[in-house]
Amino acid sequence: MVPRLYVPSLDPRAPTVELPEDEAAHLRRVLRVKAGAAVRLFDGRGLEVAARVASVGRDAVVADIGDPVASAPEWGVQLTLAQAVLKGDKIDDVIRDAVMMGVAAVQPLLTARTDVPAAAFTRGRRLDRWQRIAVSSSKQCGRAVVPAVRAACSLPECLDAARRSLTLMLVEPAAMPSGHTGRPPAAAPASVLLLVGPEGGWAEAEVDLALAAGCLPLSLGPRTLRADAAPLVALSVLQYAWGPGAGG
């Protein structure tokens, strides 16, 4: 399998490119690639090219840039997954799977029942790790786009920033507000914000706030799913309802 490498500075008009330090180290130490090996380079914004390793040095790895190639198709819906932060490293898997399923961005949320101190997200280290996970997932699944993983914010801040998008809130079966079907709209929207809560579920005040902002509640059926499984199931349902995406 031809290695895919993330090169944000990729310029298809240039004859060569020096690989970022982490990608160069991966080629040297893990893949043990030699000069002449075929690779693919992508810039995280949709461009992917065929390339060939020109030189492997201790200080730099340089690749010759070839022609553009097709990457995995992007979903026609620009979906932002707003996921409440979960215990431990569970959100790492959520981000990995969400990128694989074709989301445009991931917005970590600090909610009333988030069982993690807010101070844990004020440092850049965790956000950097989440973005690296997004890069790794894009490399694995064949996307040439690397979704942004944004800094954690509150639910009111998230709703305020998404006024022009269709907003869906995933709710437990018992919490479905009366008068709502729990189904997504039949027509695919241009952009959508999907809200998924923490292990303890949404607080009643949070559901009320979202509904007042025009949010539509979404249900996945009569069973209560694990908080880290619910996003993947919801994204699968929405891709089925709104057409094929990066997940095929």
C-alpha positions in Angstrom: 0.0 0.0 0.0 1.4 3.4 -1.0 2.0 5.6 2.1 -0.1 8.7 2.4 1.6 11.7 4.0 0.2 15.0 5.4 2.0 18.0 3.9 0.2 21.3 4.7 2.7 23.3 2.6 2.1 21.2 -0.5 2.3 23.3 -3.7 1.4 21.3 -6.9 3.3 23.9 -9.0 6.6 23.2 -7.2 8.8 20.4 -8.5 9.7 19.1 -5.0 8.7 19.5 -1.3 10.5 18.9 1.9 8.3 16.7 4.2 7.3 18.0 7.7 9.6 16.7 10.4 7.1 14.2 11.9 6.3 12.7 8.5 9.9 12.5 7.6 10.7 10.7 10.8 7.9 8.3 10.2 9.3 7.5 6.8 12.8 7.0 8.1 12.2 5.1 11.3 8.9 3.3 10.9 8.4 2.7 7.2 12.2 2.7 6.4 11.4 4.1 3.0 14.3 4.6 0.6 14.8 7.1 -2.3 12.7 6.2 -5.3 9.7 4.9 -3.3 6.3 6.0 -4.4 4.2 8.0 -1.9 1.1 10.2 -1.9 1.0 13.6 -0.4 -2.1 15.6 0.7 -2.5 19.1 2.1 -5.5 18.6 4.3 -7.6 21.0 2.2 -8.6 18.6 -0.6 -5.4 18.3 -2.8 -3.7 15.0 -3.1 -0.8 14.2 -5.5 1.3 11.3 -6.5 5.0 11.7 -5.5 8.3 9.9 -5.3 10.9 10.1 -2.5 13.9 11.9 -4.0 16.2 11.8 -1.0 16.2 10.5 2.6 18.7 12.4 4.8 19.3 12.7 8.5 18.0 16.2 8.5 15.4 16.2 5.7 13.3 14.0 3.4 12.5 15.5 0.0 9.9 14.2 -2.5 9.3 14.9 -6.2 5.8 16.1 -6.8 3.7 14.3 -9.5 0.2 14.7 -10.8 -2.9 15.2 -8.8 -4.8 12.0 -7.9 -8.3 11.3 -6.7 -8.8 10.9 -2.9 -11.9 9.6 -1.1 -14.9 11.7 -2.0 -16.2 14.2 0.5 -19.7 14.2 1.9 -22.0 16.8 0.3 -23.2 17.9 3.8 -20.9 20.2 5.8 -21.5 18.6 9.2 -19.9 19.7 12.4 -20.0 17.2 15.3 -20.4 19.0 18.6 -19.5 16.3 21.1 -19.6 16.7 24.8 -16.2 15.8 26.3 -16.2 12.3 27.7 -14.3 10.6 30.5 -10.7 9.4 29.9 -9.7 9.2 26.3 -13.1 8.2 24.9 -13.4 11.4 22.8 -10.2 10.4 21.0 -12.0 7.4 19.4 -15.0 9.7 18.7 -12.8 12.1 16.8 -11.1 9.3 14.9 -14.4 7.8 13.8 -16.1 11.1 13.0 -13.2 12.0 10.7 -13.5 8.6 9.1 -17.3 9.2 8.6 -16.7 12.5 6.8 -17.4 15.3 9.2 -16.2 18.8 8.3 -15.2 19.8 11.9 -15.4 18.6 15.5 -16.4 20.9 18.3 -15.7 19.5 21.8 -18.4 20.8 24.3 -18.3 21.5 28.0 -21.8 20.7 29.3 -23.6 20.6 32.6 -22.9 16.9 33.1 -19.4 16.8 31.6 -17.5 14.7 34.2 -14.1 16.3 33.4 -12.7 19.4 34.9 -12.9 22.4 32.5 -9.3 23.3 33.4 -8.2 20.1 31.6 -9.1 21.8 28.3 -7.5 25.2 28.8 -4.1 23.9 27.8 -3.1 23.5 24.2 -1.7 20.0 24.6 -5.0 18.2 24.5 -6.2 20.1 21.5 -3.0 19.4 19.7 -3.4 15.7 20.3 -7.0 15.8 19.0 -5.8 17.5 15.8 -3.1 14.8 15.4 -5.8 12.2 15.7 -7.8 13.9 13.0 -4.7 13.9 10.7 -4.1 10.2 11.4 -7.7 9.3 10.7 -7.7 11.2 7.4 -4.5 9.4 6.4 -6.0 6.0 7.1 -9.4 6.5 5.5 -8.2 8.2 2.3 -9.5 11.7 2.8 -7.5 14.6 1.5 -9.3 16.9 3.9 -8.3 17.2 7.6 -11.3 18.4 9.6 -10.6 21.1 12.2 -10.8 20.1 15.9 -11.8 23.3 17.6 -11.1 24.5 21.2 -13.7 23.3 23.7 -16.6 25.7 24.3 -19.9 25.8 26.1 -23.3 24.9 24.6 -24.5 28.5 24.4 -21.3 29.5 22.6 -21.7 26.6 20.2 -25.3 27.4 19.4 -24.5 31.1 18.9 -21.8 30.3 16.4 -24.1 28.0 14.4 -27.1 30.2 13.8 -27.1 29.7 10.0 -26.8 25.9 10.2 -29.5 23.3 10.7 -28.9 22.1 14.3 -29.8 18.6 15.5 -29.6 17.5 19.1 -29.2 13.8 19.8 -31.5 13.0 22.8 -32.2 9.8 24.8 -35.5 8.1 24.0 -37.1 9.1 27.3 -36.1 12.7 26.8 -37.7 13.2 23.4 -39.8 16.4 23.6 -43.5 15.9 22.8 -44.5 16.9 19.3 -41.3 15.8 17.7 -40.7 12.7 15.6 -37.1 12.4 16.4 -36.2 12.0 12.7 -33.9 14.1 10.6 -35.3 16.3 7.7 -35.7 14.4 4.5 -33.9 17.0 2.4 -30.1 17.1 2.9 -29.0 20.5 4.3 -25.9 22.4 3.1 -24.5 22.5 6.6 -25.6 21.0 9.9 -24.5 21.0 13.6 -25.0 17.7 15.4 -25.0 18.0 19.2 -24.2 14.8 21.2 -24.2 14.9 25.0 -22.0 13.3 27.7 -22.3 10.1 29.7 -25.0 11.5 31.9 -27.0 12.9 29.1 -28.2 16.5 28.5 -29.5 18.6 31.4 -33.2 19.6 31.0 -32.1 23.3 30.8 -29.7 22.4 27.9 -32.5 20.7 25.9 -34.7 23.7 26.5 -32.0 26.1 25.4 -31.3 24.2 22.2 -35.0 23.9 21.4 -35.5 27.7 21.9 -32.6 28.2 19.5 -34.4 26.3 16.8 -32.7 22.9 17.3 -34.5 19.8 16.2 -34.2 16.7 18.5 -32.9 13.5 16.9 -33.6 10.0 18.2 -31.8 6.7 17.3 -34.6 4.5 18.5 -35.7 2.9 21.8 -32.3 1.9 23.2 -29.9 4.1 25.2 -26.5 3.9 23.5 -23.1 4.5 25.1 -22.0 8.1 24.8 -18.9 7.2 22.7 -21.0 4.9 20.4 -23.8 7.3 19.8 -21.9 9.7 17.4 -20.9 7.0 15.0 -24.4 5.6 14.9 -25.9 9.0 14.3 -23.5 9.9 11.6 -24.2 6.6 9.8 -27.9 7.3 10.0 -27.5 10.8 8.6 -25.3 9.6 5.8 -27.9 7.0 4.8 -30.6 9.7 5.0 -28.7 12.4 3.1 -26.7 10.5 0.5 -23.3 8.9 0.2 -20.4 10.4 1.9 -16.8 9.7 2.7 -17.9 6.5 4.4 -19.2 5.2 1.1 
